[in-house]
Structures are given as structure tokens and as C-alpha cells.
Amino acid sequence: MLDLYLLRLVAPAAKRANKLNSDLVGLVDEWGTRFVAELDYLKEAKNGQEFTSAMQSRGLTAVSAFHAL
């Protein structure tokens, strides 16, 4: 993903320019990992099904729309 790569390249310069005491490269890496994981639509559909089942077992109604292949 080009945008994440570019953010990772710019992070050290942004850290220096703003005199930040943070691991911006690590932050971008962690955020990128979670971002890419959210793109796993089959996993998200499975999570939606599990959530709906959990709510139904508690007598609660959950609104969700999913269609897994």
C-alpha cells in the first residue's frame, strides 16, 4: 500500500520537525497493520455473524448486514 509506505517514509522527518518524543514509524506500522486487517471482508463477515449470534443468545436484537461467500 503506497500510502502507508509514504507515511512511513515521512514519519522520521515529521518527528524531528515537530520535536516529538514518539515512535511515529512504530505508530504508522501498528495503524497500518490494523487498517489492512480491516480489509479482510470475510473475517469481518464472520465477526458480524458471531456478534449477531452473541446478541441473540442474550435476547438482544443486533442490526447487521453481511453476506459471506
Distance bins in CASP14 RR format, pairs under 12 A and 6 or more apart:
PFRMAT RR
TARGET T0000
AUTHOR 0000-0000-0000
RMODE 2
METHOD distances of the structure
MODEL  1
1 7 0 0 0 0 1 0 0 0 0 0 0
1 8 0 0 0 0 0 1 0 0 0 0 0
1 28 0 0 0 0 0 1 0 0 0 0 0
1 31 0 0 0 0 0 1 0 0 0 0 0
1 32 1 0 0 1 0 0 0 0 0 0 0
1 33 0 0 0 0 0 1 0 0 0 0 0
1 35 0 0 0 0 1 0 0 0 0 0 0
1 36 1 0 0 1 0 0 0 0 0 0 0
1 39 0 0 0 0 1 0 0 0 0 0 0
2 8 0 0 0 0 0 1 0 0 0 0 0
2 9 0 0 0 0 0 1 0 0 0 0 0
3 9 0 0 0 0 0 1 0 0 0 0 0
3 10 0 0 0 0 0 1 0 0 0 0 0
3 28 0 0 0 0 0 1 0 0 0 0 0
3 31 0 0 0 0 0 1 0 0 0 0 0
3 32 0 0 0 0 1 0 0 0 0 0 0
3 35 0 0 0 0 1 0 0 0 0 0 0
3 36 0 0 0 0 0 1 0 0 0 0 0
4 10 0 0 0 0 0 1 0 0 0 0 0
4 11 0 0 0 0 0 1 0 0 0 0 0
4 25 0 0 0 0 0 1 0 0 0 0 0
4 26 0 0 0 0 0 1 0 0 0 0 0
4 27 0 0 0 0 0 1 0 0 0 0 0
4 28 1 0 0 1 0 0 0 0 0 0 0
4 29 0 0 0 0 1 0 0 0 0 0 0
4 30 0 0 0 0 0 1 0 0 0 0 0
4 31 0 0 0 0 1 0 0 0 0 0 0
4 32 1 0 1 0 0 0 0 0 0 0 0
4 33 0 0 0 0 1 0 0 0 0 0 0
4 34 0 0 0 0 0 1 0 0 0 0 0
4 35 1 0 0 1 0 0 0 0 0 0 0
4 36 0 0 0 0 1 0 0 0 0 0 0
4 39 0 0 0 0 0 1 0 0 0 0 0
5 11 0 0 0 0 0 1 0 0 0 0 0
5 25 0 0 0 0 0 1 0 0 0 0 0
5 28 0 0 0 0 1 0 0 0 0 0 0
5 29 0 0 0 0 0 1 0 0 0 0 0
5 32 0 0 0 0 0 1 0 0 0 0 0
6 13 0 0 0 0 0 1 0 0 0 0 0
6 14 0 0 0 0 0 1 0 0 0 0 0
6 28 0 0 0 0 1 0 0 0 0 0 0
7 13 0 0 0 0 0 1 0 0 0 0 0
7 14 0 0 0 0 1 0 0 0 0 0 0
7 24 0 0 0 0 1 0 0 0 0 0 0
7 25 0 0 0 0 1 0 0 0 0 0 0
7 26 0 0 0 0 0 1 0 0 0 0 0
7 27 0 0 0 0 1 0 0 0 0 0 0
7 28 1 0 1 0 0 0 0 0 0 0 0
7 29 0 0 0 0 1 0 0 0 0 0 0
7 30 0 0 0 0 0 1 0 0 0 0 0
7 31 0 0 0 0 1 0 0 0 0 0 0
7 32 0 0 0 0 1 0 0 0 0 0 0
7 35 0 0 0 0 0 1 0 0 0 0 0
8 14 0 0 0 0 0 1 0 0 0 0 0
8 15 0 0 0 0 0 1 0 0 0 0 0
8 23 0 0 0 0 0 1 0 0 0 0 0
8 24 0 0 0 0 1 0 0 0 0 0 0
8 25 1 0 1 0 0 0 0 0 0 0 0
8 26 0 0 0 0 1 0 0 0 0 0 0
8 27 0 0 0 0 1 0 0 0 0 0 0
8 28 1 0 1 0 0 0 0 0 0 0 0
8 29 1 0 0 1 0 0 0 0 0 0 0
8 30 0 0 0 0 0 1 0 0 0 0 0
8 31 0 0 0 0 0 1 0 0 0 0 0
8 32 0 0 0 0 1 0 0 0 0 0 0
8 33 0 0 0 0 0 1 0 0 0 0 0
9 24 0 0 0 0 0 1 0 0 0 0 0
9 25 0 0 0 0 1 0 0 0 0 0 0
9 28 0 0 0 0 1 0 0 0 0 0 0
10 16 0 0 0 0 0 1 0 0 0 0 0
10 17 0 0 0 0 1 0 0 0 0 0 0
10 18 0 0 0 0 0 1 0 0 0 0 0
10 24 0 0 0 0 1 0 0 0 0 0 0
10 25 0 0 0 0 1 0 0 0 0 0 0
10 28 0 0 0 0 1 0 0 0 0 0 0
11 17 0 0 0 0 0 1 0 0 0 0 0
11 18 0 0 0 0 0 1 0 0 0 0 0
11 20 0 0 0 0 1 0 0 0 0 0 0
11 22 0 0 0 0 1 0 0 0 0 0 0
11 23 0 0 0 0 1 0 0 0 0 0 0
11 24 1 1 0 0 0 0 0 0 0 0 0
11 25 1 0 1 0 0 0 0 0 0 0 0
11 26 1 0 0 1 0 0 0 0 0 0 0
11 27 1 0 0 1 0 0 0 0 0 0 0
11 28 1 0 1 0 0 0 0 0 0 0 0
11 29 0 0 0 0 1 0 0 0 0 0 0
11 30 0 0 0 0 0 1 0 0 0 0 0
11 31 0 0 0 0 0 1 0 0 0 0 0
11 32 0 0 0 0 0 1 0 0 0 0 0
12 18 0 0 0 0 0 1 0 0 0 0 0
12 20 0 0 0 0 0 1 0 0 0 0 0
12 22 0 0 0 0 0 1 0 0 0 0 0
12 23 0 0 0 0 0 1 0 0 0 0 0
12 24 1 0 0 1 0 0 0 0 0 0 0
12 25 1 0 0 1 0 0 0 0 0 0 0
12 26 0 0 0 0 0 1 0 0 0 0 0
12 27 0 0 0 0 0 1 0 0 0 0 0
12 28 0 0 0 0 0 1 0 0 0 0 0
13 20 0 0 0 0 0 1 0 0 0 0 0
13 24 0 0 0 0 1 0 0 0 0 0 0
13 25 0 0 0 0 0 1 0 0 0 0 0
14 20 1 0 0 1 0 0 0 0 0 0 0
14 22 0 0 0 0 1 0 0 0 0 0 0
14 24 1 0 0 1 0 0 0 0 0 0 0
14 25 0 0 0 0 0 1 0 0 0 0 0
14 27 0 0 0 0 0 1 0 0 0 0 0
14 28 0 0 0 0 1 0 0 0 0 0 0
15 21 0 0 0 0 1 0 0 0 0 0 0
15 22 1 0 0 1 0 0 0 0 0 0 0
15 23 0 0 0 0 1 0 0 0 0 0 0
15 24 1 0 1 0 0 0 0 0 0 0 0
15 25 0 0 0 0 1 0 0 0 0 0 0
15 26 0 0 0 0 0 1 0 0 0 0 0
15 27 0 0 0 0 1 0 0 0 0 0 0
15 28 0 0 0 0 0 1 0 0 0 0 0
16 22 0 0 0 0 0 1 0 0 0 0 0
16 24 0 0 0 0 1 0 0 0 0 0 0
17 24 0 0 0 0 0 1 0 0 0 0 0
18 24 0 0 0 0 1 0 0 0 0 0 0
20 27 0 0 0 0 0 1 0 0 0 0 0
22 28 0 0 0 0 0 1 0 0 0 0 0
22 30 0 0 0 0 0 1 0 0 0 0 0
23 29 0 0 0 0 1 0 0 0 0 0 0
23 30 0 0 0 0 1 0 0 0 0 0 0
23 31 0 0 0 0 0 1 0 0 0 0 0
24 30 0 0 0 0 0 1 0 0 0 0 0
24 31 0 0 0 0 0 1 0 0 0 0 0
25 31 0 0 0 0 0 1 0 0 0 0 0
25 32 0 0 0 0 0 1 0 0 0 0 0
26 32 0 0 0 0 1 0 0 0 0 0 0
26 33 0 0 0 0 1 0 0 0 0 0 0
27 33 0 0 0 0 0 1 0 0 0 0 0
27 34 0 0 0 0 0 1 0 0 0 0 0
28 34 0 0 0 0 0 1 0 0 0 0 0
28 35 0 0 0 0 1 0 0 0 0 0 0
29 35 0 0 0 0 0 1 0 0 0 0 0
29 36 0 0 0 0 0 1 0 0 0 0 0
30 36 0 0 0 0 0 1 0 0 0 0 0
30 37 0 0 0 0 0 1 0 0 0 0 0
31 37 0 0 0 0 0 1 0 0 0 0 0
31 38 0 0 0 0 0 1 0 0 0 0 0
32 38 0 0 0 0 1 0 0 0 0 0 0
32 39 0 0 0 0 0 1 0 0 0 0 0
33 39 0 0 0 0 0 1 0 0 0 0 0
33 40 0 0 0 0 0 1 0 0 0 0 0
34 40 0 0 0 0 0 1 0 0 0 0 0
36 43 0 0 0 0 0 1 0 0 0 0 0
37 43 1 0 0 1 0 0 0 0 0 0 0
37 44 0 0 0 0 1 0 0 0 0 0 0
37 47 0 0 0 0 0 1 0 0 0 0 0
38 44 1 0 0 1 0 0 0 0 0 0 0
38 47 0 0 0 0 0 1 0 0 0 0 0
40 46 0 0 0 0 1 0 0 0 0 0 0
40 47 0 0 0 0 1 0 0 0 0 0 0
40 68 0 0 0 0 0 1 0 0 0 0 0
41 47 0 0 0 0 0 1 0 0 0 0 0
41 48 0 0 0 0 0 1 0 0 0 0 0
41 66 0 0 0 0 1 0 0 0 0 0 0
41 67 0 0 0 0 1 0 0 0 0 0 0
41 68 0 0 0 0 1 0 0 0 0 0 0
41 69 0 0 0 0 1 0 0 0 0 0 0
42 48 0 0 0 0 0 1 0 0 0 0 0
42 49 0 0 0 0 0 1 0 0 0 0 0
42 66 0 0 0 0 1 0 0 0 0 0 0
42 67 0 0 0 0 0 1 0 0 0 0 0
42 68 1 0 0 1 0 0 0 0 0 0 0
42 69 1 0 0 1 0 0 0 0 0 0 0
43 49 0 0 0 0 0 1 0 0 0 0 0
43 50 0 0 0 0 0 1 0 0 0 0 0
43 66 0 0 0 0 0 1 0 0 0 0 0
43 68 0 0 0 0 1 0 0 0 0 0 0
44 50 0 0 0 0 0 1 0 0 0 0 0
44 51 0 0 0 0 0 1 0 0 0 0 0
44 64 0 0 0 0 0 1 0 0 0 0 0
44 65 0 0 0 0 0 1 0 0 0 0 0
44 66 1 0 0 1 0 0 0 0 0 0 0
44 67 0 0 0 0 0 1 0 0 0 0 0
44 68 0 0 0 0 1 0 0 0 0 0 0
45 51 0 0 0 0 0 1 0 0 0 0 0
45 52 0 0 0 0 0 1 0 0 0 0 0
45 64 0 0 0 0 1 0 0 0 0 0 0
45 65 0 0 0 0 1 0 0 0 0 0 0
45 66 1 0 1 0 0 0 0 0 0 0 0
45 67 1 0 0 1 0 0 0 0 0 0 0
45 68 1 0 1 0 0 0 0 0 0 0 0
45 69 0 0 0 0 1 0 0 0 0 0 0
46 52 0 0 0 0 0 1 0 0 0 0 0
46 53 0 0 0 0 0 1 0 0 0 0 0
46 64 0 0 0 0 0 1 0 0 0 0 0
46 66 0 0 0 0 1 0 0 0 0 0 0
46 67 0 0 0 0 0 1 0 0 0 0 0
46 68 1 0 0 1 0 0 0 0 0 0 0
46 69 0 0 0 0 0 1 0 0 0 0 0
47 53 0 0 0 0 0 1 0 0 0 0 0
47 54 0 0 0 0 0 1 0 0 0 0 0
47 62 0 0 0 0 0 1 0 0 0 0 0
47 64 0 0 0 0 1 0 0 0 0 0 0
47 66 0 0 0 0 1 0 0 0 0 0 0
47 68 0 0 0 0 0 1 0 0 0 0 0
48 54 0 0 0 0 1 0 0 0 0 0 0
48 55 0 0 0 0 1 0 0 0 0 0 0
48 56 0 0 0 0 0 1 0 0 0 0 0
48 62 0 0 0 0 1 0 0 0 0 0 0
48 63 0 0 0 0 0 1 0 0 0 0 0
48 64 1 0 1 0 0 0 0 0 0 0 0
48 65 0 0 0 0 1 0 0 0 0 0 0
48 66 1 0 1 0 0 0 0 0 0 0 0
48 67 0 0 0 0 0 1 0 0 0 0 0
48 68 0 0 0 0 1 0 0 0 0 0 0
49 55 0 0 0 0 0 1 0 0 0 0 0
49 56 0 0 0 0 0 1 0 0 0 0 0
49 62 0 0 0 0 0 1 0 0 0 0 0
49 64 0 0 0 0 1 0 0 0 0 0 0
49 65 0 0 0 0 0 1 0 0 0 0 0
49 66 1 0 0 1 0 0 0 0 0 0 0
49 67 0 0 0 0 0 1 0 0 0 0 0
49 68 1 0 0 1 0 0 0 0 0 0 0
50 56 0 0 0 0 0 1 0 0 0 0 0
50 57 0 0 0 0 0 1 0 0 0 0 0
50 62 0 0 0 0 0 1 0 0 0 0 0
50 64 0 0 0 0 0 1 0 0 0 0 0
50 66 0 0 0 0 0 1 0 0 0 0 0
50 68 0 0 0 0 0 1 0 0 0 0 0
51 57 0 0 0 0 0 1 0 0 0 0 0
51 58 0 0 0 0 0 1 0 0 0 0 0
51 60 0 0 0 0 0 1 0 0 0 0 0
51 61 0 0 0 0 0 1 0 0 0 0 0
51 62 1 0 0 1 0 0 0 0 0 0 0
51 63 0 0 0 0 0 1 0 0 0 0 0
51 64 1 0 0 1 0 0 0 0 0 0 0
51 65 0 0 0 0 0 1 0 0 0 0 0
51 66 0 0 0 0 1 0 0 0 0 0 0
52 58 0 0 0 0 0 1 0 0 0 0 0
52 59 0 0 0 0 0 1 0 0 0 0 0
52 60 0 0 0 0 1 0 0 0 0 0 0
52 61 0 0 0 0 1 0 0 0 0 0 0
52 62 1 0 1 0 0 0 0 0 0 0 0
52 63 0 0 0 0 1 0 0 0 0 0 0
52 64 1 0 1 0 0 0 0 0 0 0 0
52 65 0 0 0 0 0 1 0 0 0 0 0
52 66 0 0 0 0 1 0 0 0 0 0 0
53 59 0 0 0 0 0 1 0 0 0 0 0
53 60 0 0 0 0 0 1 0 0 0 0 0
53 62 0 0 0 0 1 0 0 0 0 0 0
53 64 0 0 0 0 0 1 0 0 0 0 0
53 66 0 0 0 0 0 1 0 0 0 0 0
54 60 0 0 0 0 1 0 0 0 0 0 0
54 62 0 0 0 0 1 0 0 0 0 0 0
54 64 0 0 0 0 0 1 0 0 0 0 0
55 61 1 0 0 1 0 0 0 0 0 0 0
55 62 1 1 0 0 0 0 0 0 0 0 0
55 63 0 0 0 0 1 0 0 0 0 0 0
55 64 0 0 0 0 1 0 0 0 0 0 0
56 62 1 0 0 1 0 0 0 0 0 0 0
56 64 0 0 0 0 0 1 0 0 0 0 0
END
